[in-house]
Amino acid sequence: MTTDAFDAWKRWHEGRLEAVSAPYGVLALSATHWLEDYPEGRLPDIPGNWTTEGDAVGLTAARGDGLTLDGVPFEGRVRLTADSGPAAAARVGYGERRLVVLVREGAWAVRDFDPAAENRRRFRGIDATPHDPRWSVPGRFTPYGEQRTVRVENADGRRRGLGLGGELAFTLDGREHTLQVSVEADGSLWAVFADATSGDGSYRFRFLRPAAPDADGRTTVDFNRALLPPCAFADHFICPFPPPGNTLDVPVAAGERKLL
């Protein structure tokens, strides 16, 4: 193991700890309320009236509700589209809390990020295996040619579509493996995978985010940077489970494994 590689991994790991434990990081998510479950528009412990209006959410609030919109006390009615940035930048606030509007396959929800959430107070760190060069290997991405969507179960028990853009091939200990991966807007790849340690030494599945492939499809598959999914930190996330074929039959004793 080179000192440079270990130092880079250490910085990455420290950055992850800072990000997940930030006031509006994943540990701060205290609830996800699907509006279809509240036809009256009243959400638990959240003031105002929240309703679905086609391609948006309608919010009606009185000044006494204590909500803010874009940092200013809000009363009246407004149509809200999905928040696309970090939770800290959500348009609607309630004291220190941030109320994030999201949509999944036409279903609208409001997420409640609370810096005082119990998960954030109890956080003690992430059990992560230090960098080992054997887990960083060359990979080759082959696009499908057209976007594919598979239905997979999500952490909340619902099945949703997972978009897949191609296959990532690599070799571990002389054995060839492939993962179906999604292609992000910046060209980087995203895989949801499980392995022989999943549920026994590691969380039941993890994420992997290789860099964008070059013109020949080459990238690096670095399991040292395998990530715990958001639902490992808070039950209210809806992470997708691995698609068919993305459960490796080898133990990947690398990267983030579980919460301490």
NORURHU-V765588 format. One record per residue. N is the residue number from 1. SS is DSSP state (2 for helix, 1 for strand, 0 for the rest). D_LAST is the distance of its C-alpha to the last C-alpha in Angstrom with 2 decimals. Layout:
# NORURHU-V765588
N;SS;D_LAST  N;SS;D_LAST
This chain:
# NORURHU-V765588
1;0;25.24  2;0;26.94  3;2;25.85  4;2;26.42  5;2;24.14  6;2;21.26  7;2;21.91  8;2;22.07  9;2;18.73  10;2;17.18  11;2;18.92  12;2;17.74  13;2;14.03  14;2;14.69  15;2;16.73  16;2;14.13  17;2;11.82  18;2;15.08  19;2;16.18  20;2;13.44  21;0;13.26  22;0;17.06  23;0;19.21  24;0;20.03  25;0;17.12  26;2;15.60  27;2;13.49  28;2;16.96  29;1;18.49  30;1;19.58  31;1;22.27  32;1;24.34  33;1;27.92  34;1;30.29  35;2;33.76  36;2;35.46  37;2;33.83  38;0;35.50  39;0;39.14  40;0;40.20  41;0;38.04  42;0;36.21  43;1;32.42  44;0;30.30  45;0;29.84  46;1;31.21  47;0;34.84  48;0;37.45  49;1;38.70  50;1;36.93  51;1;38.90  52;1;39.08  53;0;42.10  54;0;42.39  55;0;40.59  56;0;39.08  57;1;37.74  58;1;40.18  59;1;39.00  60;1;41.46  61;1;40.71  62;0;42.72  63;2;42.36  64;2;41.26  65;2;38.18  66;0;36.56  67;1;35.43  68;1;35.80  69;1;36.77  70;0;36.24  71;0;35.60  72;1;38.85  73;1;39.48  74;0;40.40  75;0;42.95  76;1;44.80  77;1;43.77  78;1;42.01  79;1;41.07  80;1;37.59  81;0;36.56  82;0;32.99  83;0;30.92  84;0;30.33  85;0;28.47  86;0;25.15  87;2;24.40  88;2;25.46  89;2;28.88  90;0;29.49  91;0;33.08  92;1;32.58  93;1;30.86  94;1;30.71  95;0;30.13  96;0;26.85  97;1;25.80  98;1;26.59  99;1;28.07  100;1;27.72  101;1;30.39  102;1;29.66  103;1;31.68  104;1;30.92  105;0;33.98  106;0;36.15  107;1;33.90  108;1;33.02  109;1;30.09  110;1;28.81  111;1;25.18  112;1;24.23  113;1;21.90  114;0;21.36  115;0;19.83  116;0;19.47  117;0;17.40  118;2;15.12  119;2;12.11  120;2;12.76  121;2;13.18  122;2;9.99  123;0;7.78  124;0;5.77  125;0;5.37  126;1;5.37  127;1;5.58  128;1;9.33  129;1;12.35  130;0;14.89  131;0;18.16  132;0;20.52  133;2;23.96  134;2;24.53  135;2;22.22  136;1;24.31  137;1;27.63  138;1;30.62  139;1;30.86  140;1;33.81  141;1;33.85  142;1;36.71  143;1;37.30  144;1;38.65  145;1;41.46  146;1;40.68  147;1;37.63  148;1;36.46  149;1;34.57  150;1;32.92  151;1;31.81  152;1;28.26  153;1;26.25  154;1;23.76  155;0;20.61  156;0;22.91  157;0;25.26  158;0;27.96  159;1;29.43  160;1;30.02  161;1;31.51  162;1;29.55  163;1;31.74  164;1;31.96  165;1;33.98  166;1;34.11  167;1;32.67  168;1;30.72  169;1;31.79  170;1;30.27  171;1;30.35  172;1;27.65  173;0;28.99  174;0;32.44  175;1;31.64  176;1;32.21  177;1;29.87  178;1;30.11  179;1;27.96  180;1;29.50  181;1;28.50  182;1;29.25  183;1;30.98  184;0;29.91  185;0;32.58  186;0;32.22  187;0;32.69  188;0;29.13  189;1;27.71  190;1;24.90  191;1;23.83  192;1;21.78  193;1;21.11  194;1;19.66  195;0;20.03  196;0;20.21  197;0;16.45  198;1;15.90  199;0;14.71  200;0;14.46  201;0;11.76  202;1;11.31  203;0;11.52  204;0;15.15  205;0;16.50  206;1;15.97  207;1;18.26  208;1;20.28  209;0;22.56  210;0;25.29  211;0;27.86  212;0;31.24  213;0;33.47  214;0;36.66  215;0;40.10  216;0;39.93  217;0;36.58  218;1;34.70  219;1;31.11  220;1;28.07  221;1;25.45  222;1;22.37  223;2;19.41  224;2;17.62  225;2;17.18  226;0;16.17  227;1;14.36  228;1;12.16  229;0;14.85  230;2;15.09  231;2;14.99  232;2;11.31  233;0;10.91  234;0;14.01  235;0;16.25  236;0;19.34  237;0;19.31  238;0;21.69  239;0;20.36  240;1;22.83  241;0;22.16  242;0;23.43  243;0;27.23  244;0;29.42  245;0;29.21  246;0;25.77  247;1;24.06  248;0;24.31  249;0;25.30  250;0;23.62  251;0;20.07  252;0;18.54  253;0;16.04  254;0;15.45  255;1;13.78  256;1;10.59  257;1;9.30  258;1;6.49  259;1;3.78  260;0;0.00
